């Protein structure tokens, strides 16, 4: 659905995007992750035909952004970081205006406006002035305008930035509910955003692509180790348990997290490429202790991100 090959974008002396390539398949939700200034907005502006690439090729649904921008725009809904809203317009009036602007047939506009207002949970404020809405509502009106013409692709720039925690959850749920019908790229500098909403992640740093993979693969590939949380009910002497766990083949590190009422919680890190979960369970049970919990934790995306961008940071320092 989205093909980016060797894309670069230069603003005067700044090379904001430096030869990046990636593709996004139909129906995927992709997180575009990178620190501020990494080049996320610039890439999104090229994808949505707001800026021409300096070099490289970008196509959406088979249409080139330079050669057939009208075809590309028909297929794209864009929510910029600050949505293009008119504070003096009422929500319904604004969505009707955008619908006409996007070339919907006049007869279809009222029905479509009602549909998207319902979908984006702004139907109850259709008669309100946009300028009087809370930030969460404004963001949802922004999403409603982005999906009005039912585009194949949605490009969302920092869709939850500046929202309070409740609004963040509501917006995330809305984005997830749109996923089945649309291919989505959302940019963020917040790691948890990706873990919540996306099945694939593209990481850029200083204009360069540093990784692209599924969220699960990325965490596993980079760490190659597994962390398991266990809770064991056993002897008073925690060291006895620790020693037993350390002897299990494939275990590299045992960290005591909590200990009370003879319930002991540990995090156990495996050696590279090892998965000692079954061995751990056997060792605990064979010692006559209760195994209350055994839960794989995986590496956090935060660790991965820091690893990937560490070399860039060191160079900058
Ligand atoms: P992000 O969205 O990841 O924060 P941007 O794409 O906004 O990153 O910016 C990437 C780089 O390009 C930054 O160094 C930024 O200062 C620069 N930049 C962005 N827009 C412009 C512009 N209009 N003119 C000059 N430099 C720009």
Boltz pocket constraint, residues with backbone or C-beta under 6 A from the ligand:
constraints:
  - pocket:
      binder: B
      contacts: [[A, 11], [A, 12], [A, 14], [A, 15], [A, 16], [A, 34], [A, 35], [A, 36], [A, 37], [A, 38], [A, 39], [A, 40], [A, 41], [A, 42], [A, 43]]
      max_distance: 6.0
